[in-house]
């Protein structure tokens, strides 16, 4: 089954850490589908942004417990992917694949 890259990569994560990694290590961070693996993420980034990927690191984040009065709930679990681009590749501008 061939998946659309936009079903694998949800959105870029723009934080202080991801901005620092983008500038220093040529690495970008995305929120990805919970069932996506490294190979699917690599192919999706290469197809969407037309760049070569060196490696992908995936991190699973558990949802936080939140309260609203007596009601206790949780935010959803998320999955992050750190994507390192090969040397000499142009840096990804997040809005170019829209």
MODELLER restraints for C-alpha pairs under 7 A, 6 or more apart:
rsr = mdl.restraints
at = mdl.atoms
rsr.add(forms.Gaussian(group=physical.xy_distance, feature=features.Distance(at['CA:5:A'], at['CA:44:A']), mean=4.53, stdev=0.5))
rsr.add(forms.Gaussian(group=physical.xy_distance, feature=features.Distance(at['CA:5:A'], at['CA:48:A']), mean=6.82, stdev=0.5))
rsr.add(forms.Gaussian(group=physical.xy_distance, feature=features.Distance(at['CA:8:A'], at['CA:32:A']), mean=5.56, stdev=0.5))
rsr.add(forms.Gaussian(group=physical.xy_distance, feature=features.Distance(at['CA:8:A'], at['CA:33:A']), mean=5.10, stdev=0.5))
rsr.add(forms.Gaussian(group=physical.xy_distance, feature=features.Distance(at['CA:8:A'], at['CA:36:A']), mean=6.27, stdev=0.5))
rsr.add(forms.Gaussian(group=physical.xy_distance, feature=features.Distance(at['CA:8:A'], at['CA:41:A']), mean=6.66, stdev=0.5))
rsr.add(forms.Gaussian(group=physical.xy_distance, feature=features.Distance(at['CA:8:A'], at['CA:44:A']), mean=6.96, stdev=0.5))
rsr.add(forms.Gaussian(group=physical.xy_distance, feature=features.Distance(at['CA:9:A'], at['CA:30:A']), mean=6.68, stdev=0.5))
rsr.add(forms.Gaussian(group=physical.xy_distance, feature=features.Distance(at['CA:9:A'], at['CA:31:A']), mean=6.28, stdev=0.5))
rsr.add(forms.Gaussian(group=physical.xy_distance, feature=features.Distance(at['CA:9:A'], at['CA:32:A']), mean=4.55, stdev=0.5))
rsr.add(forms.Gaussian(group=physical.xy_distance, feature=features.Distance(at['CA:9:A'], at['CA:33:A']), mean=6.44, stdev=0.5))
rsr.add(forms.Gaussian(group=physical.xy_distance, feature=features.Distance(at['CA:10:A'], at['CA:31:A']), mean=5.53, stdev=0.5))
rsr.add(forms.Gaussian(group=physical.xy_distance, feature=features.Distance(at['CA:10:A'], at['CA:32:A']), mean=5.34, stdev=0.5))
rsr.add(forms.Gaussian(group=physical.xy_distance, feature=features.Distance(at['CA:10:A'], at['CA:33:A']), mean=6.84, stdev=0.5))
rsr.add(forms.Gaussian(group=physical.xy_distance, feature=features.Distance(at['CA:11:A'], at['CA:30:A']), mean=5.71, stdev=0.5))
rsr.add(forms.Gaussian(group=physical.xy_distance, feature=features.Distance(at['CA:11:A'], at['CA:31:A']), mean=5.42, stdev=0.5))
rsr.add(forms.Gaussian(group=physical.xy_distance, feature=features.Distance(at['CA:12:A'], at['CA:29:A']), mean=5.99, stdev=0.5))
rsr.add(forms.Gaussian(group=physical.xy_distance, feature=features.Distance(at['CA:12:A'], at['CA:30:A']), mean=4.21, stdev=0.5))
rsr.add(forms.Gaussian(group=physical.xy_distance, feature=features.Distance(at['CA:12:A'], at['CA:31:A']), mean=6.08, stdev=0.5))
rsr.add(forms.Gaussian(group=physical.xy_distance, feature=features.Distance(at['CA:12:A'], at['CA:94:A']), mean=6.88, stdev=0.5))
rsr.add(forms.Gaussian(group=physical.xy_distance, feature=features.Distance(at['CA:13:A'], at['CA:29:A']), mean=5.56, stdev=0.5))
rsr.add(forms.Gaussian(group=physical.xy_distance, feature=features.Distance(at['CA:13:A'], at['CA:30:A']), mean=5.24, stdev=0.5))
rsr.add(forms.Gaussian(group=physical.xy_distance, feature=features.Distance(at['CA:13:A'], at['CA:31:A']), mean=6.39, stdev=0.5))
rsr.add(forms.Gaussian(group=physical.xy_distance, feature=features.Distance(at['CA:18:A'], at['CA:28:A']), mean=6.41, stdev=0.5))
rsr.add(forms.Gaussian(group=physical.xy_distance, feature=features.Distance(at['CA:18:A'], at['CA:29:A']), mean=6.07, stdev=0.5))
rsr.add(forms.Gaussian(group=physical.xy_distance, feature=features.Distance(at['CA:21:A'], at['CA:27:A']), mean=5.46, stdev=0.5))
rsr.add(forms.Gaussian(group=physical.xy_distance, feature=features.Distance(at['CA:21:A'], at['CA:28:A']), mean=6.90, stdev=0.5))
rsr.add(forms.Gaussian(group=physical.xy_distance, feature=features.Distance(at['CA:22:A'], at['CA:28:A']), mean=5.46, stdev=0.5))
rsr.add(forms.Gaussian(group=physical.xy_distance, feature=features.Distance(at['CA:26:A'], at['CA:84:A']), mean=6.03, stdev=0.5))
rsr.add(forms.Gaussian(group=physical.xy_distance, feature=features.Distance(at['CA:26:A'], at['CA:85:A']), mean=5.94, stdev=0.5))
rsr.add(forms.Gaussian(group=physical.xy_distance, feature=features.Distance(at['CA:27:A'], at['CA:82:A']), mean=6.57, stdev=0.5))
rsr.add(forms.Gaussian(group=physical.xy_distance, feature=features.Distance(at['CA:27:A'], at['CA:83:A']), mean=5.46, stdev=0.5))
rsr.add(forms.Gaussian(group=physical.xy_distance, feature=features.Distance(at['CA:27:A'], at['CA:84:A']), mean=4.27, stdev=0.5))
rsr.add(forms.Gaussian(group=physical.xy_distance, feature=features.Distance(at['CA:27:A'], at['CA:85:A']), mean=6.13, stdev=0.5))
rsr.add(forms.Gaussian(group=physical.xy_distance, feature=features.Distance(at['CA:28:A'], at['CA:82:A']), mean=5.74, stdev=0.5))
rsr.add(forms.Gaussian(group=physical.xy_distance, feature=features.Distance(at['CA:28:A'], at['CA:83:A']), mean=5.27, stdev=0.5))
rsr.add(forms.Gaussian(group=physical.xy_distance, feature=features.Distance(at['CA:28:A'], at['CA:84:A']), mean=6.55, stdev=0.5))
rsr.add(forms.Gaussian(group=physical.xy_distance, feature=features.Distance(at['CA:29:A'], at['CA:80:A']), mean=6.90, stdev=0.5))
rsr.add(forms.Gaussian(group=physical.xy_distance, feature=features.Distance(at['CA:29:A'], at['CA:81:A']), mean=5.66, stdev=0.5))
rsr.add(forms.Gaussian(group=physical.xy_distance, feature=features.Distance(at['CA:29:A'], at['CA:82:A']), mean=4.54, stdev=0.5))
rsr.add(forms.Gaussian(group=physical.xy_distance, feature=features.Distance(at['CA:29:A'], at['CA:83:A']), mean=6.18, stdev=0.5))
rsr.add(forms.Gaussian(group=physical.xy_distance, feature=features.Distance(at['CA:30:A'], at['CA:80:A']), mean=5.74, stdev=0.5))
rsr.add(forms.Gaussian(group=physical.xy_distance, feature=features.Distance(at['CA:30:A'], at['CA:81:A']), mean=5.31, stdev=0.5))
rsr.add(forms.Gaussian(group=physical.xy_distance, feature=features.Distance(at['CA:30:A'], at['CA:82:A']), mean=6.64, stdev=0.5))
rsr.add(forms.Gaussian(group=physical.xy_distance, feature=features.Distance(at['CA:31:A'], at['CA:79:A']), mean=5.88, stdev=0.5))
rsr.add(forms.Gaussian(group=physical.xy_distance, feature=features.Distance(at['CA:31:A'], at['CA:80:A']), mean=4.62, stdev=0.5))
rsr.add(forms.Gaussian(group=physical.xy_distance, feature=features.Distance(at['CA:31:A'], at['CA:81:A']), mean=6.32, stdev=0.5))
rsr.add(forms.Gaussian(group=physical.xy_distance, feature=features.Distance(at['CA:32:A'], at['CA:79:A']), mean=5.67, stdev=0.5))
rsr.add(forms.Gaussian(group=physical.xy_distance, feature=features.Distance(at['CA:32:A'], at['CA:80:A']), mean=5.84, stdev=0.5))
rsr.add(forms.Gaussian(group=physical.xy_distance, feature=features.Distance(at['CA:32:A'], at['CA:81:A']), mean=6.55, stdev=0.5))
rsr.add(forms.Gaussian(group=physical.xy_distance, feature=features.Distance(at['CA:33:A'], at['CA:79:A']), mean=6.70, stdev=0.5))
rsr.add(forms.Gaussian(group=physical.xy_distance, feature=features.Distance(at['CA:34:A'], at['CA:78:A']), mean=6.71, stdev=0.5))
rsr.add(forms.Gaussian(group=physical.xy_distance, feature=features.Distance(at['CA:34:A'], at['CA:79:A']), mean=5.66, stdev=0.5))
rsr.add(forms.Gaussian(group=physical.xy_distance, feature=features.Distance(at['CA:38:A'], at['CA:56:A']), mean=5.87, stdev=0.5))
rsr.add(forms.Gaussian(group=physical.xy_distance, feature=features.Distance(at['CA:42:A'], at['CA:53:A']), mean=6.37, stdev=0.5))
rsr.add(forms.Gaussian(group=physical.xy_distance, feature=features.Distance(at['CA:42:A'], at['CA:56:A']), mean=6.69, stdev=0.5))
rsr.add(forms.Gaussian(group=physical.xy_distance, feature=features.Distance(at['CA:46:A'], at['CA:52:A']), mean=5.83, stdev=0.5))
rsr.add(forms.Gaussian(group=physical.xy_distance, feature=features.Distance(at['CA:46:A'], at['CA:53:A']), mean=6.69, stdev=0.5))
rsr.add(forms.Gaussian(group=physical.xy_distance, feature=features.Distance(at['CA:48:A'], at['CA:97:A']), mean=5.95, stdev=0.5))
rsr.add(forms.Gaussian(group=physical.xy_distance, feature=features.Distance(at['CA:49:A'], at['CA:92:A']), mean=6.80, stdev=0.5))
rsr.add(forms.Gaussian(group=physical.xy_distance, feature=features.Distance(at['CA:49:A'], at['CA:97:A']), mean=6.17, stdev=0.5))
rsr.add(forms.Gaussian(group=physical.xy_distance, feature=features.Distance(at['CA:51:A'], at['CA:89:A']), mean=6.35, stdev=0.5))
rsr.add(forms.Gaussian(group=physical.xy_distance, feature=features.Distance(at['CA:52:A'], at['CA:85:A']), mean=6.10, stdev=0.5))
rsr.add(forms.Gaussian(group=physical.xy_distance, feature=features.Distance(at['CA:52:A'], at['CA:86:A']), mean=5.84, stdev=0.5))
rsr.add(forms.Gaussian(group=physical.xy_distance, feature=features.Distance(at['CA:52:A'], at['CA:89:A']), mean=6.85, stdev=0.5))
rsr.add(forms.Gaussian(group=physical.xy_distance, feature=features.Distance(at['CA:53:A'], at['CA:83:A']), mean=6.91, stdev=0.5))
rsr.add(forms.Gaussian(group=physical.xy_distance, feature=features.Distance(at['CA:53:A'], at['CA:84:A']), mean=6.05, stdev=0.5))
rsr.add(forms.Gaussian(group=physical.xy_distance, feature=features.Distance(at['CA:53:A'], at['CA:85:A']), mean=4.48, stdev=0.5))
rsr.add(forms.Gaussian(group=physical.xy_distance, feature=features.Distance(at['CA:53:A'], at['CA:86:A']), mean=5.51, stdev=0.5))
rsr.add(forms.Gaussian(group=physical.xy_distance, feature=features.Distance(at['CA:54:A'], at['CA:84:A']), mean=5.55, stdev=0.5))
rsr.add(forms.Gaussian(group=physical.xy_distance, feature=features.Distance(at['CA:54:A'], at['CA:85:A']), mean=5.19, stdev=0.5))
rsr.add(forms.Gaussian(group=physical.xy_distance, feature=features.Distance(at['CA:54:A'], at['CA:86:A']), mean=4.87, stdev=0.5))
rsr.add(forms.Gaussian(group=physical.xy_distance, feature=features.Distance(at['CA:55:A'], at['CA:83:A']), mean=6.09, stdev=0.5))
rsr.add(forms.Gaussian(group=physical.xy_distance, feature=features.Distance(at['CA:55:A'], at['CA:84:A']), mean=5.35, stdev=0.5))
rsr.add(forms.Gaussian(group=physical.xy_distance, feature=features.Distance(at['CA:56:A'], at['CA:81:A']), mean=6.54, stdev=0.5))
rsr.add(forms.Gaussian(group=physical.xy_distance, feature=features.Distance(at['CA:56:A'], at['CA:82:A']), mean=5.72, stdev=0.5))
rsr.add(forms.Gaussian(group=physical.xy_distance, feature=features.Distance(at['CA:56:A'], at['CA:83:A']), mean=4.65, stdev=0.5))
rsr.add(forms.Gaussian(group=physical.xy_distance, feature=features.Distance(at['CA:56:A'], at['CA:84:A']), mean=6.33, stdev=0.5))
rsr.add(forms.Gaussian(group=physical.xy_distance, feature=features.Distance(at['CA:57:A'], at['CA:81:A']), mean=5.59, stdev=0.5))
rsr.add(forms.Gaussian(group=physical.xy_distance, feature=features.Distance(at['CA:57:A'], at['CA:82:A']), mean=5.06, stdev=0.5))
rsr.add(forms.Gaussian(group=physical.xy_distance, feature=features.Distance(at['CA:57:A'], at['CA:83:A']), mean=6.54, stdev=0.5))
rsr.add(forms.Gaussian(group=physical.xy_distance, feature=features.Distance(at['CA:58:A'], at['CA:80:A']), mean=5.68, stdev=0.5))
rsr.add(forms.Gaussian(group=physical.xy_distance, feature=features.Distance(at['CA:58:A'], at['CA:81:A']), mean=4.41, stdev=0.5))
rsr.add(forms.Gaussian(group=physical.xy_distance, feature=features.Distance(at['CA:58:A'], at['CA:82:A']), mean=6.31, stdev=0.5))
rsr.add(forms.Gaussian(group=physical.xy_distance, feature=features.Distance(at['CA:59:A'], at['CA:79:A']), mean=5.79, stdev=0.5))
rsr.add(forms.Gaussian(group=physical.xy_distance, feature=features.Distance(at['CA:59:A'], at['CA:80:A']), mean=5.11, stdev=0.5))
rsr.add(forms.Gaussian(group=physical.xy_distance, feature=features.Distance(at['CA:59:A'], at['CA:81:A']), mean=6.28, stdev=0.5))
rsr.add(forms.Gaussian(group=physical.xy_distance, feature=features.Distance(at['CA:60:A'], at['CA:78:A']), mean=6.16, stdev=0.5))
rsr.add(forms.Gaussian(group=physical.xy_distance, feature=features.Distance(at['CA:60:A'], at['CA:79:A']), mean=4.58, stdev=0.5))
rsr.add(forms.Gaussian(group=physical.xy_distance, feature=features.Distance(at['CA:60:A'], at['CA:80:A']), mean=6.39, stdev=0.5))
rsr.add(forms.Gaussian(group=physical.xy_distance, feature=features.Distance(at['CA:61:A'], at['CA:77:A']), mean=5.78, stdev=0.5))
rsr.add(forms.Gaussian(group=physical.xy_distance, feature=features.Distance(at['CA:61:A'], at['CA:78:A']), mean=5.09, stdev=0.5))
rsr.add(forms.Gaussian(group=physical.xy_distance, feature=features.Distance(at['CA:61:A'], at['CA:79:A']), mean=5.83, stdev=0.5))
rsr.add(forms.Gaussian(group=physical.xy_distance, feature=features.Distance(at['CA:62:A'], at['CA:77:A']), mean=4.66, stdev=0.5))
rsr.add(forms.Gaussian(group=physical.xy_distance, feature=features.Distance(at['CA:62:A'], at['CA:78:A']), mean=6.54, stdev=0.5))
rsr.add(forms.Gaussian(group=physical.xy_distance, feature=features.Distance(at['CA:63:A'], at['CA:74:A']), mean=5.91, stdev=0.5))
rsr.add(forms.Gaussian(group=physical.xy_distance, feature=features.Distance(at['CA:63:A'], at['CA:75:A']), mean=4.68, stdev=0.5))
rsr.add(forms.Gaussian(group=physical.xy_distance, feature=features.Distance(at['CA:63:A'], at['CA:76:A']), mean=4.86, stdev=0.5))
rsr.add(forms.Gaussian(group=physical.xy_distance, feature=features.Distance(at['CA:63:A'], at['CA:77:A']), mean=4.41, stdev=0.5))
rsr.add(forms.Gaussian(group=physical.xy_distance, feature=features.Distance(at['CA:64:A'], at['CA:74:A']), mean=5.48, stdev=0.5))
rsr.add(forms.Gaussian(group=physical.xy_distance, feature=features.Distance(at['CA:64:A'], at['CA:75:A']), mean=5.40, stdev=0.5))
rsr.add(forms.Gaussian(group=physical.xy_distance, feature=features.Distance(at['CA:65:A'], at['CA:73:A']), mean=5.83, stdev=0.5))
rsr.add(forms.Gaussian(group=physical.xy_distance, feature=features.Distance(at['CA:65:A'], at['CA:74:A']), mean=4.42, stdev=0.5))
rsr.add(forms.Gaussian(group=physical.xy_distance, feature=features.Distance(at['CA:65:A'], at['CA:75:A']), mean=6.60, stdev=0.5))
rsr.add(forms.Gaussian(group=physical.xy_distance, feature=features.Distance(at['CA:66:A'], at['CA:72:A']), mean=5.92, stdev=0.5))
rsr.add(forms.Gaussian(group=physical.xy_distance, feature=features.Distance(at['CA:66:A'], at['CA:73:A']), mean=5.30, stdev=0.5))
rsr.add(forms.Gaussian(group=physical.xy_distance, feature=features.Distance(at['CA:66:A'], at['CA:74:A']), mean=5.50, stdev=0.5))
rsr.add(forms.Gaussian(group=physical.xy_distance, feature=features.Distance(at['CA:67:A'], at['CA:73:A']), mean=6.18, stdev=0.5))
